[in-house]
Every structure is written in C-alpha cells, then in structure tokens.
Amino acid sequence: ILKLNIDDSLKNYIESQTEFYNIPHEVFNKKLEEIIENLNIKFKLFKEHRERITPFKFIYENSYYELNEEMISYIVYAQSNFDSKVYDELKIKHYSSILDSKTKYLKEYIAKNINIYIENVILKIETNVDELEETIILLLNNQDIDDSLKEKIVQKENTKVSKINSIENKNLWKILFKENKIESSWNNVSEYYNYAESLDKQLIEYLNIE
C-alpha cells in the first residue's frame, strides 16, 4: 500500500479524511494505524465515533494531527464525554480550558510545540481574550515561548496580572504597563519604578490612565 504513495498522493488523501466509515474489524484498524504511522499522517480534523471502530484513540495519543483550532477543540470535546458546553469555554479561554481538561496527550503535544499552538490557535481566535490569569502567567514565564509571541498575548488578552513580580522576565514588564495589563496597585508601581530606575514613559502613561 505504501508504494501507492506517489508524490504523497496517498498521504494527502488520508490526511483529508475526517472519518473512516465502516471499518470492518480490529485487524483492519491496526493496519490503518500502521499506514498512519509509516506515512506520518497529520490530520487537519479527525472525529471519533462511539458506535464504530476508528483509529481516533491512536491518532490522538500519538499526535498524528495538526495543532489547529478545529482539531484541538474537537479533542477536548471528545475527551469531555462529548459535552458541547466545552466549545463555549474554548472560544474565550482556549488554553485555560485545555489545562483544565482531561487531555494528557494533547497537553504534552502542545507543550512540545507551544509556539506553533500560540500562533495557530491562541492568537487566531478573535474571541479568545479571557484566558485565566494563572494561564497568562504560565505562558509569559515559559522560556520556550518567543518573546514576540508573549508580547502579542499581552496585547490580545483582556486579563490583567495582579502582581508584576509574578512575571519572571522583567523585559516584559514594560509591555504589560504599556498595554495596561497590570492591576492598579502601589506595589506594582513601586516594583516597576525600582526596575526602570526612573519615571519612564510607560509608567507615566500608566499613572495617567489610572
């Protein structure tokens, strides 16, 4: 069968599928899993079926899918006993919802490809502006994430950070003050002033807003 993959034609065909209907038995399913593995298939979307044999579990647990909004959201939905309410949560706090879900393999996959996930999902969902504060802090303190993406997260999200010193990278403090994404407190102002060693433009503008 692999010899049929001329110019990735078989690979592209399989990747375009969202379901495989009428898989006759477990042996056929195992063969399909072997093909997925050998061709390193990355599904854009693949769905589980509760009444049929499918390779969904294999695809999910071995990361044979793209990190895009539709696929990730479907996985959270499927792993949440097909509770459609999770879609509403994912629209406004996508990563927070994932972290709160029972999706061990998805979390591991995202952690290994965090920059791709942020670019392809977090920043692309227009309504995803209410990530939890703990999630924002987690992302901003993640050394694997590019600083340019962290700045975009700060600009996009409505969430404010309560304590400036919870953000380890002090280079991000300026953008947090500039975008008014820090809770108003004299402690935060003092911490930033001590860091900047002056009453700089960001701090002045922040104080004027507050």
MARLOKE-348862 format. One record per atom (N, C-alpha, C): x, y, z; residue in three letters. Coordinates in steps of 0.02 Angstrom, whole numbers, padded with zeros to 5 digits, always signed. Each point is the difference from the previous one (the first is absolute). Example, Ala and Ser with C-alpha at 12.3 -4.5 7.8 and 13.67 -1.06 7.14 Angstrom:
+00660-00284+00390ALA
-00045+00059+00000ALA
+00045+00060+00000ALA
-00018+00053-00036SER
+00042+00059+00003SER
-00039+00055+00037SER
This chain:
+00042-00060+00000ILE
-00042+00060+00000ILE
+00043+00063+00000ILE
+00056-00002+00037LEU
+00043+00059+00004LEU
+00030+00019-00067LEU
+00006-00050-00046LYS
+00026+00014-00066LYS
-00047+00044-00041LYS
-00062+00003+00023LEU
-00050+00042-00035LEU
+00008+00074+00017LEU
+00043+00014+00048ASN
+00009+00069+00022ASN
+00046+00040-00046ASN
-00018+00003-00063ILE
+00039+00036-00050ILE
-00013+00075+00008ILE
+00055+00037+00008ASP
-00005+00073+00010ASP
-00046+00017+00059ASP
+00002-00043+00051ASP
-00041+00009+00061ASP
-00075-00001-00014ASP
-00020-00030-00055SER
-00071+00000-00018SER
-00042-00038+00052SER
+00025-00058+00023LEU
-00036-00039+00050LEU
-00002+00037+00067LEU
+00057+00027+00019LYS
+00005+00039+00062LYS
-00049+00058+00000LYS
-00001+00037-00055ASN
-00046+00057-00006ASN
-00073-00021+00003ASN
-00014-00057-00032TYR
-00069-00024+00000TYR
-00022-00019+00071TYR
+00042-00037+00035ILE
-00018-00021+00069ILE
-00007+00061+00045ILE
+00045+00048-00007GLU
-00002+00060+00043GLU
-00064+00041-00012GLU
-00029-00008-00058SER
-00061+00039-00015SER
-00063-00032+00030SER
+00006-00060+00027GLN
-00058-00035+00027GLN
-00014+00024+00072GLN
-00063+00005+00018THR
-00019+00016+00069THR
-00027-00061+00037THR
-00017-00051-00037GLU
-00024-00063+00029GLU
+00015-00057-00049GLU
+00005-00060+00025PHE
+00002-00059-00042PHE
-00062-00042+00016PHE
-00045-00003-00047TYR
-00063-00035+00012TYR
+00007-00075-00010TYR
-00038-00035+00039ASN
-00008-00073-00010ASN
+00066-00039+00002ASN
+00043+00016+00048ILE
+00059-00041+00010ILE
-00024-00068+00023ILE
+00014-00054-00037PRO
-00032-00064+00013PRO
+00020-00035+00065PRO
+00064+00007+00020HIS
+00021-00035+00061HIS
+00065+00030+00027HIS
+00021-00024+00058GLU
+00058+00028+00034GLU
+00064-00010-00040GLU
+00006-00055-00035VAL
+00060-00014-00040VAL
+00009+00054-00054VAL
-00054+00017-00033PHE
+00002+00053-00051PHE
+00020+00066+00032PHE
-00027+00013+00059ASN
+00016+00062+00035ASN
+00074+00003+00017ASN
+00030-00055+00021LYS
+00071-00004+00016LYS
+00043+00014-00062LYS
-00023-00027-00057LYS
+00036+00012-00063LYS
-00002+00074-00018LYS
-00058+00031+00011LEU
-00008+00071-00013LEU
+00047+00041+00045LEU
+00006-00021+00062GLU
+00045+00034+00047GLU
+00073-00005-00023GLU
+00018-00056-00028GLU
+00068-00010-00026GLU
+00014+00048-00058GLU
-00050+00008-00043ILE
+00007+00046-00057ILE
+00007+00072+00025ILE
-00041+00019+00048ILE
+00003+00067+00029ILE
+00069+00013+00029ILE
+00027-00049+00035GLU
+00066+00006+00031GLU
+00055+00004-00052GLU
-00001-00044-00049ASN
+00052-00003-00050ASN
+00002+00062-00045ASN
-00058+00028-00013LEU
-00004+00060-00043LEU
+00003+00064+00041LEU
+00002-00008+00066ASN
-00001+00058+00045ASN
-00057+00048-00017ASN
-00059-00027-00002ILE
-00061+00038-00017ILE
-00014+00053+00053ILE
-00019+00059-00023LYS
-00020+00054+00046LYS
-00070+00024-00021LYS
-00051-00025+00034PHE
-00069+00017-00017PHE
-00015+00072+00019PHE
-00035+00034-00045LYS
-00024+00067+00016LYS
-00060-00004+00048LYS
-00040-00053-00010LEU
-00056-00014+00044LEU
-00016-00074-00007LEU
-00007-00034+00057PHE
-00022-00070-00002PHE
-00046-00011+00059PHE
-00057-00033-00012LYS
-00052-00007+00051LYS
-00007-00070+00027LYS
-00017-00003+00063GLU
-00014-00064+00033GLU
-00072-00020-00017GLU
-00013-00065+00004HIS
-00069-00024-00009HIS
-00012-00051+00055HIS
-00050+00013+00041ARG
-00012-00042+00059ARG
-00028-00069-00017ARG
-00024-00009-00061GLU
-00032-00064-00018GLU
+00039-00038-00053GLU
+00058+00026-00020ARG
+00040-00034-00051ARG
+00073-00004+00021ARG
+00036-00048-00029ILE
+00072-00004+00010ILE
+00033+00056-00040ILE
+00042+00040+00033THR
+00037+00053-00035THR
+00070+00004+00029THR
+00047+00030-00037PRO
+00068+00009+00027PRO
+00008+00065+00040PRO
-00056+00029+00023PHE
+00003+00065+00033PHE
+00046-00002+00061PHE
-00006-00050+00043LYS
+00041-00005+00060LYS
+00074-00003-00018LYS
+00016-00039-00051PHE
+00069-00005-00023PHE
+00026+00067-00026PHE
-00041+00034-00039ILE
+00018+00065-00028ILE
+00011+00051+00055ILE
-00045+00001+00048TYR
+00004+00047+00056TYR
+00060-00013+00044TYR
+00010-00062+00020GLU
+00054-00016+00048GLU
+00069+00004-00031GLU
+00004-00001-00066ASN
+00066+00002-00033ASN
+00011+00063-00041ASN
-00044+00048+00009SER
+00008+00067-00030SER
+00003-00001-00076SER
-00043-00040-00031TYR
-00003-00001-00073TYR
-00054+00048-00025TYR
+00007+00062+00020TYR
-00047+00052-00021TYR
+00033+00068+00005TYR
-00028+00048-00036GLU
+00025+00068+00002GLU
-00024+00037+00062GLU
+00041+00047+00022LEU
-00021+00042+00056LEU
-00039+00060-00028LEU
-00064-00012-00013ASN
-00044+00054-00023ASN
-00061+00003+00045ASN
-00036+00054-00003GLU
-00057+00011+00045GLU
-00052-00056-00004GLU
-00019-00017-00060GLU
-00054-00049-00010GLU
+00018-00068+00029GLU
+00060-00024-00015MET
+00021-00066+00023MET
+00008-00001+00076MET
+00034+00050+00027ILE
+00011+00003+00072ILE
-00065+00005+00038ILE
-00044+00044-00023SER
-00064+00009+00034SER
-00042-00064-00002SER
+00004-00036-00056TYR
-00036-00064-00005TYR
+00027-00051+00050TYR
+00066-00002+00008ILE
+00030-00047+00047ILE
-00024+00014+00071ILE
+00000+00064+00019VAL
-00024+00018+00067VAL
-00073-00020+00008VAL
-00040+00012-00051TYR
-00070-00020-00001TYR
-00008-00075+00008TYR
+00037-00039-00039ALA
-00004-00073+00002ALA
+00023-00028+00067ALA
+00052+00031+00028GLN
+00027-00023+00064GLN
-00040+00026+00060GLN
-00050+00041-00015SER
-00044+00026+00053SER
-00069-00032-00005SER
+00000-00063-00021ASN
-00063-00038-00008ASN
-00048+00033-00048ASN
+00027+00031-00051PHE
-00040+00032-00053PHE
-00048+00052+00028PHE
+00025+00039+00047ASP
-00039+00054+00029ASP
+00011+00063-00042ASP
-00051+00022-00036SER
+00007+00056-00046SER
+00013+00067+00035SER
-00011+00002+00066LYS
+00012+00062+00037LYS
+00074+00021-00002LYS
+00044-00048-00010VAL
+00071+00016+00000VAL
+00018+00047-00058VAL
-00039-00003-00054TYR
+00015+00044-00057TYR
-00008+00073+00019TYR
-00049+00016+00042ASP
-00010+00069+00022ASP
+00060+00024+00040ASP
+00025-00043+00044GLU
+00058+00017+00041GLU
+00062+00009-00043GLU
+00009-00044-00049LEU
+00059+00002-00043LEU
+00003+00064-00042LEU
-00057+00028-00016LYS
-00002+00060-00041LYS
+00029+00061+00036LYS
-00006+00002+00066ILE
+00021+00059+00037ILE
+00064-00011+00041ILE
+00014-00063+00017LYS
+00061-00014+00039LYS
+00026-00070-00020LYS
+00026-00002-00060HIS
+00018-00064-00031HIS
+00051-00040+00039HIS
+00057+00031+00016TYR
+00052-00038+00035TYR
-00019-00016+00072TYR
-00034+00046+00032SER
-00024-00012+00069SER
-00046-00061+00002SER
-00043-00005-00051SER
-00047-00056-00004SER
+00037-00066-00011SER
+00052+00002-00041ILE
+00040-00060-00012ILE
+00034-00022+00065ILE
+00030+00047+00034LEU
+00036-00016+00062LEU
-00047-00029+00053LEU
-00063+00019-00004ASP
-00050-00023+00048ASP
-00034-00066-00022ASP
+00017-00023-00059SER
-00032-00060-00028SER
+00042-00063+00012SER
-00031-00057-00013LYS
+00034-00064+00007LYS
+00029-00021-00067LYS
+00050+00038-00022THR
+00030-00012-00066THR
+00076-00004+00007THR
+00023-00050+00035LYS
+00072-00007+00013LYS
+00043+00003-00062LYS
-00018-00038-00051TYR
+00042-00003-00061TYR
-00001+00065-00039TYR
-00057+00033+00000LEU
-00005+00065-00033LEU
+00044+00051+00035LEU
-00002+00002+00066LYS
+00041+00047+00038LYS
+00074-00011-00013LYS
+00021-00063-00004GLU
+00070-00016-00013GLU
+00020+00022-00071GLU
-00044-00012-00047TYR
+00012+00019-00071TYR
+00007+00076-00006TYR
-00044+00036+00032ILE
+00003+00074-00002ILE
+00064+00025+00034ILE
+00017-00030+00057ALA
+00060+00022+00036ALA
+00063-00006-00043ALA
+00002-00051-00042LYS
+00058-00011-00044LYS
-00001+00046-00061LYS
-00058+00028-00014ASN
-00009+00042-00060ASN
-00037+00065+00019ASN
+00019+00028+00056ILE
-00038+00056+00029ILE
-00002+00062-00045ILE
+00054+00015-00035ASN
-00001+00058-00044ASN
-00048-00008-00059ASN
-00002-00061-00027ILE
-00046-00015-00055ILE
-00072+00007+00024ILE
-00014-00027+00060TYR
-00067+00004+00028TYR
-00021+00073+00011TYR
+00044+00040+00026ILE
-00017+00071+00013ILE
-00016+00036-00066ILE
+00043-00011-00049GLU
-00010+00033-00065GLU
-00062-00024-00036GLU
-00011-00065+00000ASN
-00055-00030-00038ASN
-00068+00002+00035ASN
+00001+00006+00066VAL
-00063-00005+00036VAL
-00013+00061+00045VAL
+00038+00008+00052ILE
-00013+00054+00049ILE
-00007+00068-00035ILE
+00047+00016-00043LEU
-00001+00067-00031LEU
-00049+00006-00057LEU
-00022-00056-00027LYS
-00046+00001-00058LYS
-00073+00002+00019LYS
-00017-00022+00060ILE
-00071+00001+00021ILE
-00017+00069+00027ILE
-00039+00036-00037GLU
-00015+00070+00018GLU
-00032+00007+00069GLU
-00042-00048+00018THR
-00036+00004+00064THR
+00040-00026+00059THR
+00059-00025-00013ASN
+00041-00029+00053ASN
+00039+00054+00037ASN
-00036+00037+00041VAL
+00030+00058+00034VAL
-00006-00003+00076VAL
-00025-00056+00026ASP
-00012-00004+00072ASP
+00034-00060+00032ASP
+00061-00013-00020GLU
+00039-00053+00032GLU
+00007+00017+00075GLU
+00002-00051+00041LEU
+00007+00012+00072LEU
+00068+00031+00015LEU
+00003+00038+00055GLU
+00063+00032+00018GLU
+00056-00051+00009GLU
-00015-00055+00032GLU
+00051-00051+00011GLU
+00027-00027-00066GLU
-00043-00003-00051THR
+00022-00022-00066THR
+00046+00051-00033THR
-00019+00064+00006ILE
+00042+00053-00028ILE
+00069-00001+00032ILE
+00002-00007+00066ILE
+00064-00002+00036ILE
+00041-00060-00022ILE
-00033-00057-00008LEU
+00034-00060-00023LEU
+00031+00010-00068LEU
-00036+00031-00045LEU
+00025+00012-00068LEU
+00057+00050+00000LEU
-00007+00054+00037LEU
+00051+00052+00001LEU
+00064-00023+00034LEU
-00006-00050+00044ASN
+00059-00026+00034ASN
+00030-00061-00035ASN
-00030-00020-00055ASN
+00024-00058-00037ASN
+00060+00020-00044ASN
+00058-00025+00015GLN
+00061+00020-00036GLN
+00003-00027-00071GLN
-00043-00048-00016ASP
-00002-00028-00068ASP
-00039+00044-00049ASP
-00037+00048+00027ILE
-00041+00043-00043ILE
+00039+00062-00021ILE
-00004+00016-00064ASP
+00034+00059-00026ASP
-00028+00063+00033ASP
+00045+00047+00015ASP
-00022+00063+00032ASP
-00049+00038-00043ASP
+00008-00003-00066SER
-00046+00035-00045SER
-00071-00026+00007SER
-00007-00066+00011LEU
-00066-00030+00010LEU
-00028+00019+00068LEU
+00043+00005+00050LYS
-00023+00020+00067LYS
-00028+00071-00003LYS
+00032+00043-00037GLU
-00025+00069-00006GLU
-00068+00001-00035GLU
-00008-00042-00050LYS
-00065-00004-00035LYS
-00055-00027+00047LYS
+00018-00046+00044ILE
-00048-00026+00049ILE
-00023+00056+00046ILE
+00048+00039+00024VAL
-00016+00056+00045VAL
-00046+00049-00035VAL
+00014+00016-00063GLN
-00040+00047-00038GLN
-00071-00026-00013GLN
-00006-00065-00009LYS
-00064-00029-00019LYS
-00047-00011+00059LYS
+00026-00026+00055GLU
-00042-00020+00056GLU
-00026+00059+00041GLU
-00061-00008+00025ASN
-00028+00051+00046ASN
+00025-00009+00071ASN
+00023-00058+00016THR
+00019-00018+00068THR
+00058+00043+00025THR
-00006+00022+00062LYS
+00054+00039+00031LYS
+00037-00043+00051LYS
+00064+00012+00006VAL
+00042-00035+00048VAL
-00003+00037+00066VAL
-00012-00035+00054SER
-00009+00032+00066SER
+00066+00026+00029SER
+00052-00040-00007LYS
+00064+00018+00030LYS
+00055-00002-00053LYS
+00030+00057-00012ILE
+00051+00006-00052ILE
+00058-00048+00010ILE
+00018-00012+00063ASN
+00058-00043+00013ASN
-00016-00075-00009ASN
-00062-00016-00019SER
-00016-00069-00018SER
+00026-00016-00070SER
+00019+00052-00037ILE
+00029-00008-00067ILE
+00076+00002+00007ILE
+00031-00056-00013GLU
+00072-00008+00012GLU
+00043+00042-00048GLU
-00020+00004-00062ASN
+00038+00038-00050ASN
-00018+00075+00005ASN
+00044+00037+00031LYS
-00015+00071+00012LYS
-00003+00041-00064LYS
+00026-00028-00054ASN
-00004+00036-00064ASN
-00073+00005-00024ASN
-00043-00043+00028LEU
-00071+00001-00019LEU
-00040+00050+00042LEU
+00030+00025+00053TRP
-00036+00047+00043TRP
-00022+00062-00038TRP
+00044+00023-00044LYS
-00014+00062-00037LYS
-00062-00008-00043LYS
-00006-00055-00036ILE
-00058-00011-00044ILE
-00064-00010+00042ILE
+00007-00029+00059LEU
-00058-00008+00044LEU
-00027+00067+00023LEU
+00046+00045+00017PHE
-00021+00067+00021PHE
-00026+00040-00060PHE
+00035-00007-00056LYS
-00020+00037-00060LYS
-00070-00018-00022LYS
-00017-00066+00004GLU
-00066-00023-00022GLU
-00052+00001+00057GLU
+00020+00027+00057ASN
-00045+00004+00059ASN
-00027-00069+00019ASN
+00045-00048+00003LYS
-00019-00069+00018LYS
+00027-00019+00069LYS
+00009+00050+00042ILE
+00021-00010+00069ILE
-00052+00030+00046ILE
-00020-00037+00051GLU
-00048+00027+00049GLU
+00030+00061+00035GLU
-00042+00050+00011SER
+00022+00061+00032SER
+00016-00011+00074SER
+00063+00011+00018SER
+00020-00003+00070SER
+00067+00036+00008SER
+00010+00029+00058TRP
+00062+00036+00012TRP
+00059-00048+00001TRP
-00012-00061+00020ASN
+00054-00050+00001ASN
+00026-00014-00071ASN
-00048-00006-00048ASN
+00020-00011-00069ASN
+00038+00060-00029ASN
-00024+00059+00017VAL
+00033+00061-00023VAL
+00070+00005+00029VAL
+00006-00016+00064SER
+00064+00003+00034SER
+00049-00051-00029SER
-00024-00061-00013GLU
+00042-00052-00028GLU
+00026+00021-00069GLU
-00044+00029-00040TYR
+00021+00021-00067TYR
+00048+00059+00004TYR
-00013+00046+00044TYR
+00043+00059+00008TYR
+00071-00022+00020TYR
+00004-00047+00046ASN
+00065-00025+00022ASN
+00037-00035-00057ASN
-00039-00033-00043TYR
+00030-00035-00058TYR
+00024+00051-00052TYR
-00043+00048-00017ALA
+00016+00048-00052ALA
+00049+00053+00025ALA
+00003+00009+00066GLU
+00044+00050+00031GLU
-00015+00071-00023GLU
-00062+00009-00022SER
-00021+00067-00021SER
-00076+00000-00010SER
-00027+00060-00007LEU
-00071+00007-00015LEU
-00005+00003-00077LEU
+00003-00059-00032ASP
+00004-00001-00073ASP
-00069+00010-00032ASP
+00000+00001-00067LYS
-00060+00014-00038LYS
-00057-00048+00016LYS
+00016-00065+00005GLN
-00052-00050+00013GLN
-00033+00011+00067GLN
+00040+00015+00050LEU
-00026+00010+00067LEU
-00042+00064+00004LEU
+00023+00053-00032ILE
-00037+00063-00001ILE
-00068-00009-00033ILE
-00001-00033-00058GLU
-00062-00012-00036GLU
-00047-00045+00040GLU
+00028-00049+00033TYR
-00039-00046+00041TYR
-00033+00039+00058TYR
+00038+00043+00033LEU
-00027+00038+00056LEU
-00053+00049-00023LEU
+00007+00027-00059ASN
-00050+00045-00028ASN
-00065-00036-00015ASN
+00005-00062-00024ILE
-00059-00040-00014ILE
-00036-00016+00065ILE
+00039-00022+00050GLU
-00030-00019+00064GLU
-00025+00060+00038GLU
